[in-house]
């Protein structure tokens, strides 16, 4: 080809066709330039392909890390969701009202003296001992760290994938700090308890192995009470629900991130946006929607009772994974969940107007129980004039969904009582597992 071009140029010069020669030379230069540009374009395209393959390699590593981390996070969160109610139940099993409801409502042949039974001590010992088992997420950060140091992260700049990547790993950092602090408290609790040298410790953690009642005699109840009430166990009983919330957020964010990586999407799809709506912004204005989980009132909320008989006649007991509310016959009695800790304050409110539904997972102990559900804003008078929604409960567990518009004209932007159960002129018992806004 080169020899052909040379021959053409030579023939043009020999025939003294300078104009045609210059045109030909100019055309040849253009062809060369076009060739160079094509070569550069091919090279750039190859480099972009190699960069994209390298980026996908790092992202695939992150996806693999996410798979293992999320499985462990789900196991840890499930364990704590099961453990926290058990720990909460320990103190209830030492209260006389628990034995009252167990006898009157559930027909169990037990009394307050049975709090020192082998079965009861065994339950408490197992719950406390399980609480001392430290749980750590220990996430695999190798894929993300490699991506950051590679320089390929710039290819994601400005994309939703970049935002979600940093959001997820920032959540990981926050969770690690909270989890380390929580586990440090449990570790100190175990060490301090072990060093306290309490006389009945072996009997408490080995119920039924010997006749400890005969060995300790009348001192046995005193020794057991000393263990349950010992200050070294405070970190065990003051479990941190915030760690559950952070795990839930991490799992939801991690699943969305994993889905984006495997689908090779750099921007949010409608499905991803929908899934991320369930992530609770701890620093935003929208309140945490789960008021009760497995019978336990969540952080930032409290509960109380009121009645026509001076706040008596309503017995609240936590029973393993549910809250049982026993109403004695009177003109009216109410169990309520309210915003904040400590004494109820009508001026301490939250805005629930962004939700559509109040869901209560409940059942009656007999079936056919007639109750009323109500909310209160800070302007409602305490005369029972708030809007009430009637429900008839079945004997099986069921989700009762109540549209929030049913509580009109209650101002959802200023709720201080976020759920209440009202019973009038009846004796009945209601069991509650979950209370949630949706």
C-alpha positions in Angstrom: 0.0 0.0 0.0 2.8 2.4 0.9 4.6 1.6 -2.4 1.4 2.3 -4.3 1.1 5.8 -2.6 4.8 6.5 -3.4 4.3 5.5 -7.1 1.3 7.8 -7.4 3.1 10.7 -5.9 6.2 10.1 -8.1 4.0 10.0 -11.3 2.3 13.2 -10.3 5.6 15.0 -9.8 7.1 13.5 -13.0 4.1 14.8 -15.0 4.5 18.2 -13.3 1.0 18.1 -11.9 1.8 20.1 -8.8 -1.8 21.0 -8.0 -3.0 17.5 -8.1 0.0 16.4 -6.1 -0.8 18.9 -3.3 -4.4 17.8 -3.2 -3.4 14.2 -3.1 -0.8 14.9 -0.3 -3.5 16.8 1.7 -5.9 13.9 1.3 -3.2 11.5 2.4 -2.6 13.6 5.5 -6.3 13.6 6.3 -6.4 9.8 6.0 -3.5 9.5 8.3 -5.1 11.8 10.9 -8.4 9.9 10.6 -6.4 6.7 11.1 -4.8 8.1 14.2 -8.1 9.3 15.6 -9.7 5.9 15.0 -6.7 4.2 16.7 -7.1 6.6 19.7 -10.8 6.0 19.8 -10.3 2.2 19.8 -7.6 2.6 22.5 -9.9 4.8 24.6 -12.8 2.3 24.1 -10.6 -0.6 25.1 -9.4 1.4 28.2 -13.0 2.3 29.2 -13.9 -1.4 28.8 -11.0 -2.4 30.9 -11.8 0.2 33.5 -15.5 -0.9 33.5 -14.4 -4.5 34.0 -12.1 -3.5 36.8 -14.9 -1.5 38.5 -17.3 -4.4 38.1 -14.7 -6.7 39.7 -14.5 -4.4 42.8 -18.3 -4.1 43.0 -18.7 -7.9 42.7 -16.3 -8.2 45.7 -18.4 -5.8 47.6 -21.5 -7.8 46.7 -19.9 -11.0 48.0 -19.0 -9.2 51.2 -22.6 -7.9 51.5 -24.0 -11.4 51.2 -22.1 -12.8 54.1 -22.4 -9.6 56.2 -26.2 -9.4 55.7 -26.7 -13.0 56.7 -24.7 -12.5 59.9 -26.6 -9.2 60.6 -29.9 -10.9 60.1 -28.9 -13.8 62.5 -27.7 -11.3 65.2 -30.8 -9.1 64.9 -33.1 -12.1 65.1 -31.2 -13.4 68.2 -31.5 -10.0 70.0 -35.2 -9.7 69.0 -35.8 -13.0 70.7 -33.4 -12.4 73.7 -34.5 -8.9 74.7 -38.1 -9.9 75.6 -36.8 -12.9 77.6 -34.5 -10.6 79.6 -37.5 -8.2 80.1 -39.6 -11.1 81.3 -37.1 -11.9 84.1 -38.2 -9.0 86.3 -41.8 -9.6 85.6 -41.6 -13.2 86.9 -40.5 -11.7 90.2 -43.6 -9.5 90.5 -46.9 -10.5 92.3 -49.1 -9.1 89.5 -47.6 -11.7 87.1 -48.8 -14.6 89.2 -52.2 -12.9 89.7 -52.8 -12.7 85.9 -51.4 -16.2 85.4 -53.8 -17.6 87.9 -56.9 -15.5 87.1 -56.7 -15.3 83.3 -54.7 -18.3 82.2 -55.8 -20.7 84.9 -52.3 -21.7 86.0 -51.9 -23.3 89.4 -49.1 -21.0 90.6 -48.7 -18.3 93.2 -46.2 -15.6 94.1 -44.3 -18.2 96.2 -43.5 -20.0 92.9 -41.1 -17.3 91.9 -38.4 -19.4 93.6 -39.3 -22.6 91.8 -36.7 -24.6 89.8 -38.5 -23.8 86.6 -38.5 -20.0 87.3 -34.9 -19.8 88.4 -33.9 -21.8 85.4 -35.6 -19.4 83.0 -34.0 -16.4 84.6 -30.6 -17.9 84.7 -30.7 -18.9 81.1 -31.9 -15.4 80.0 -29.1 -13.7 81.9 -26.4 -16.1 80.8 -27.5 -15.8 77.2 -27.3 -12.0 77.5 -23.6 -12.3 78.4 -22.9 -14.0 75.1 -21.3 -11.2 73.1 -22.5 -10.7 69.5 -20.4 -8.7 67.0 -21.1 -8.1 63.3 -17.4 -7.9 62.2 -18.2 -6.9 58.7 -15.9 -7.6 55.7 -14.7 -4.3 54.4 -12.1 -5.6 52.0 -14.1 -5.0 48.8 -15.0 -1.4 49.7 -11.5 -0.5 50.9 -10.0 -1.9 47.7 -12.4 0.1 45.6 -11.5 3.3 47.5 -7.8 2.8 47.0 -8.0 1.8 43.4 -9.1 5.1 41.9 -12.0 3.6 40.1 -14.5 5.0 42.6 -14.4 8.2 40.6 -16.4 6.4 37.9 -19.4 6.3 40.2 -19.2 10.0 41.1 -22.6 11.7 41.3 -24.5 8.4 40.9 -27.1 7.0 43.3 -24.9 3.9 43.7 -22.0 6.0 45.1 -24.4 7.7 47.6 -25.8 4.3 48.7 -22.3 2.8 49.0 -21.1 5.5 51.4 -24.5 5.5 53.3 -24.2 1.8 53.9 -20.6 1.8 55.1 -21.3 4.9 57.3 -24.1 2.9 58.9 -21.6 0.1 59.4 -19.2 2.4 61.2 -22.0 3.8 63.5 -23.2 0.2 64.3 -19.7 -1.0 65.2 -19.3 1.9 67.7 -22.7 1.2 69.3 -22.2 -2.5 69.3 -18.7 -2.3 70.9 -20.1 0.0 73.6 -23.0 -2.3 74.3 -20.8 -5.4 74.4 -18.3 -3.6 76.6 -21.1 -3.0 79.1 -22.1 -6.7 79.1 -18.5 -7.8 79.4 -18.1 -5.5 82.5 -21.4 -6.8 83.9 -20.2 -10.4 83.7 -16.8 -9.7 85.2 -18.3 -7.6 88.0 -20.9 -10.2 88.8 -18.3 -13.0 88.8 -16.1 -10.9 91.2 -19.0 -10.1 93.5 -18.8 -13.6 95.0 -22.5 -13.9 95.7 -23.2 -17.0 97.8 -26.1 -18.3 95.8 -24.5 -17.9 92.4 -23.9 -21.6 91.8 -27.4 -22.5 92.9 -28.9 -19.8 90.6 -27.1 -21.0 87.5 -27.5 -24.7 88.3 -31.1 -25.1 89.3 -32.3 -28.6 90.0 -28.8 -30.1 90.3 -29.0 -30.4 94.1 -31.6 -29.6 96.7 -30.5 -26.1 97.2 -33.5 -25.2 99.3 -32.5 -27.6 102.0 -28.9 -26.6 101.8 -29.7 -22.9 102.3 -32.9 -23.3 104.2 -34.8 -20.0 104.9 -32.0 -18.0 103.3 -32.7 -19.4 99.8 -35.2 -16.7 98.8 -32.9 -14.0 100.1 -30.0 -15.3 98.1 -32.0 -15.5 94.9 -33.3 -11.9 95.4 -29.8 -10.7 96.0 -28.7 -12.1 92.6 -31.7 -10.7 90.6 -31.4 -7.3 92.2 -27.6 -7.0 92.1 -26.4 -3.8 90.5 -23.9 -5.7 88.3 -26.9 -6.9 86.3 -28.2 -3.5 85.4 -26.5 -3.5 81.9 -28.2 -6.8 81.2 -31.7 -5.5 82.0 -31.1 -2.1 80.3 -30.8 -3.6 76.8 -30.4 -1.1 74.0 -33.3 -1.1 71.5 -31.4 1.4 69.4 -29.1 -1.4 68.3 -32.1 -3.2 66.8 -33.1 -0.1 64.9 -29.6 0.3 63.5 -29.5 -3.3 62.4 -32.9 -3.0 60.7 -31.6 0.1 58.8 -28.4 -1.6 57.8 -30.1 -4.7 56.5 -32.6 -2.7 54.4 -29.8 -0.5 53.0 -27.5 -3.4 52.4 -30.2 -5.4 50.5 -30.8 -2.4 48.2 -27.1 -1.9 47.6 -26.6 -5.5 46.8 -29.6 -5.4 44.3 -28.1 -2.4 42.6 -24.7 -4.0 42.2 -26.0 -7.4 40.8 -28.3 -5.6 38.4 -25.5 -3.3 37.4 -27.6 -0.2 38.0 -26.0 3.0 39.0 -29.2 4.9 39.7 -32.3 4.1 41.8 -35.1 2.1 40.2 -38.6 2.6 41.4 -38.3 -0.7 43.3 -35.1 0.4 45.0 -36.6 3.7 46.0 -39.6 1.9 47.5 -37.5 -0.5 49.5 -35.4 2.4 50.9 -38.5 4.2 52.1 -38.6 1.6 55.0 -35.2 2.8 56.3 -35.8 5.0 59.3 -34.0 8.3 59.4 -33.0 8.6 63.1 -32.2 12.3 62.6 -35.3 13.2 60.6 -38.7 14.4 61.6 -40.6 11.3 60.8 -41.1 9.2 64.0 -40.1 5.6 64.3 -43.2 3.7 63.3 -42.9 0.6 65.5 -44.3 1.5 68.9 -44.3 -2.1 70.3 -42.3 -5.1 69.1 -42.9 -8.6 70.5 -44.8 -7.1 73.4 -42.0 -4.7 74.3 -42.5 -0.9 74.0 -39.7 0.5 71.9 -37.2 3.3 72.8 -38.7 6.8 72.9 -42.2 5.5 74.0 -43.7 4.5 77.3 -47.0 3.1 78.5 -49.5 3.6 81.3 -53.1 3.0 82.5 -56.0 5.1 83.6 -59.4 4.1 84.9 -62.6 5.3 86.6 -61.3 3.9 89.8 -58.2 6.0 90.2 -55.9 4.2 87.8 -56.6 0.8 89.3 -58.3 -2.2 87.9 -56.0 -2.5 84.8 -53.2 -5.1 85.2 -50.4 -5.0 82.6 -48.1 -7.9 82.4 -45.4 -8.9 79.9 -45.6 -12.6 79.1 -42.6 -13.8 77.2 -43.3 -12.2 73.8 -46.6 -10.4 74.3 -48.2 -7.8 76.6 -51.4 -8.9 78.4 -53.7 -6.2 79.6 -56.3 -7.4 82.1 -59.3 -5.1 82.6 -61.5 -5.5 85.7 -65.2 -4.6 85.5 -65.6 -0.8 85.9 -67.1 2.1 84.0 -64.0 2.5 81.9 -60.3 1.5 81.8 -57.6 2.3 79.4 -54.1 1.1 78.4 -52.1 3.7 76.4 -48.8 4.2 74.7 -47.4 7.7 74.8 -44.5 9.7 73.4 -41.3 10.0 75.5 -39.9 8.5 78.7 -41.0 9.2 82.3 -44.2 11.1 83.2 -46.7 11.6 80.4 -46.7 15.1 79.0 -49.3 16.3 76.5 -46.9 18.9 75.1 -44.4 16.2 74.1 -45.7 15.3 70.7 -44.7 13.7 67.4 -46.0 14.2 63.9 -47.5 11.0 62.5 -49.3 12.7 59.6 -47.1 11.0 57.0 -48.6 7.6 57.9 -51.9 6.1 56.6 -52.6 3.2 59.0 -52.3 2.1 62.6 -51.7 -1.6 62.8 -52.2 -3.6 66.0 -51.4 -7.3 66.2 -53.7 -8.6 69.0 -56.1 -11.3 70.1 -58.5 -11.9 73.0 -58.0 -14.6 75.5 -61.6 -15.9 74.9 -62.6 -14.3 71.6 -65.4 -11.8 71.1 -63.8 -9.1 73.3 -65.2 -5.7 72.5 -62.7 -2.8 72.8 -62.1 0.6 71.4 -59.0 2.2 69.9 -58.2 5.9 70.2 -55.4 8.4 69.7 -54.9 11.8 71.5 -53.4 15.0 70.3 -52.3 17.7 72.7 -55.6 19.6 72.3 -57.9 16.7 73.3 -59.5 17.2 76.8 -59.2 14.3 79.3 -62.9 13.6 79.3 -63.1 10.6 76.9 -64.4 12.7 74.1 -61.6 11.7 71.6 -62.6 9.7 68.5 -62.8 6.0 69.3 -62.8 3.1 66.7 -64.6 -0.1 67.9 -63.0 -3.5 67.4 -64.2 -7.1 68.2 -61.2 -9.4 68.8 -60.9 -13.0 67.8 -59.1 -15.7 69.7 -56.3 -16.0 67.1 -53.6 -13.6 66.4 -54.6 -11.0 63.8 -53.4 -7.7 62.3 -56.1 -5.1 62.9 -55.4 -2.2 60.4 -57.2 1.0 61.2 -57.0 3.9 58.6 -55.8 7.0 60.5 -58.5 9.1 58.9 -60.9 7.1 61.1 -59.6 9.1 64.1 -60.6 12.5 62.6 -60.6 15.2 63.8 -57.6 14.1 65.9 -54.6 16.1 64.8 -52.0 13.6 63.6 -49.3 16.2 63.6 -49.4 16.6 67.4 -50.0 13.1 68.8 -48.9 12.5 72.4 -50.9 9.3 72.9 -50.0 7.1 69.9 -52.3 4.2 70.7 -54.8 3.4 73.4 -57.1 0.5 74.2 -60.3 1.4 76.0 -62.8 -1.0 77.7 -66.1 0.0 79.2 -68.1 -1.9 81.7 -66.5 -5.3 81.0 -64.0 -7.7 82.4 -61.7 -9.0 79.7 -58.0 -9.6 78.8 -56.3 -8.4 75.6 -53.0 -9.7 74.3 -50.8 -7.4 72.2 -47.7 -8.3 70.2 -47.1 -5.3 67.9 -48.2 -1.7 67.5 -47.0 -0.1 64.3 -47.7 2.9 62.0 -47.7 2.2 58.3 
